[in-house]
Amino acid sequence: MPFALTFHGAAGTVTGSCFRLDTPGGAILVDCGMFQGTKTIKELNYRPFPFDPTAMQAVLLTHAHIDHSGLLPKLTRSGFRGRIHATAGTADLLEFMLPDSGYIQETEVERLNHRNRQRGRAAVQPIYTQDDAIRSLRRLRRVDYDHWVAILPGLRARFWRAGHILGSASIEVEVAGESGEKPATILFSGDLGPGGKSFHADAEGPERPDWLVLETTYGDRDRADLDETARQSLLRDEVKAALAAGGTLVIPVFAVERTQELLYDLDRLFDTGQLPLVDVFLDSPLADAVTGVFRRHLGDLETEGDPFARTNFHHARSVSESQRLNTINGGAIIMAASGMCDAGRVRHHLKNRLWRPQDSVLLVGYQAPGTLGSLLQQGAPRVRIHGEEIQVRARIRSIDVYSGHADRSALLAWVAARQGVGRGLFLVHGEEEARASIRQALRERGWADDAVVLPALDDTADLTAARPRIRSAAPARLAPPALAGSDWHNRYAQALLSLRRALDTAPDDVARERILANVQAALGAGPSRGTPGGTRP
């Protein structure tokens, strides 16, 4: 009977977490996340699953972030009829996050199809709808931390606190052996918190699993080890500088955890008089709803009082309320999703404010390659939003103290606390540099070369082996180079911006005609009518 682990996501990239575990008692998934980043990577979300959804008997969910949960509605729409096991915090978050994700799929496809009709292209269908998302919630089953849960015959799981976001967990899976053999254990780290967070205890986990699947999001970097006071001081300085510039501060936020941490810190800074009592507008219905979930779980969070109830905290719930924020000229903070600037209301605010030198944008989290947030972070002078070119004149700032992920040192410390593994370790959920950095660090700490593996997308590991043994999928769904960095869509947008800039700065129309003739020659299109060398009517 099979006993194998297949990496259907978060292999060579940070998003799309999805691991299929085949056991003698049946097949389950650990996470079923959406791919995020470049258009090439996101296109994977539209393809059929690389497995039979009807054959999956259960899903174990590490946490609610969309890159770990976002394809659950598609899974259920495709015939999955098992249970989705998650902590109470995760289940509460998903009640808002998955329907919101379905709404985003529908609205973005509606906008895309409008453009497709104008261009004579075929219409596309959303990955799933809001109704699909609501139906998928019926499959949720809540589990407690630190208790074994029977999942299938011969397979049980235990959820450990991961310290990443509300409800997040590392999941220990135990599979019964045959003929009296010792059960095998596989530990999925999920996303690990950095430790010392305002709301959560540090990540935990069992010792010496047979197999360990480890996230490596920040595997190649260490962040400044700041306590709560130092973190708040850093935020204070950024906000004061933005207000002193005379404009509005836009903070692209992740709806879950990052928003609530920022509100918590702003509450403390306002209370202590370190910041003037400016208006803070939370322009994200999802972040607003998630903040309500946090308020219901205040007893589970390591905080006193309710940091989310201030008279200068305002909620822009409707579209019209969001649009009215465009009239604010300065002296305010707008927090809008999404955190990577890839969707949602923040794109409208950026479109309205990036060209204003008095306004500021503060990036407060990981920016996946190819996203608008990543382009801004890299200093792009011009960007395209909703098909329009926008000059970037606003102050672009970035702080990396709100990450929900363990950095390199914290990851290595968490692995050390596991006291080794019996058979092997798989490095996932990280870009190649991050995974390679962790593997090298483990080698330097005495780990054998054949015990640490960097699986590729859809690779399968034989878990009956004494050491990791990998079988690669053929053909590959997406080659490794396409999983990293920007893609041709990004380069196409940049080429258009560069061409526009060259035409704008050319000394005269003759020079502009020459530029266009050169571009057409490079494309093999030949000279156009009216260009030098072309045929005039």
Disulfide bonds with the S-S distance in Angstrom:
none
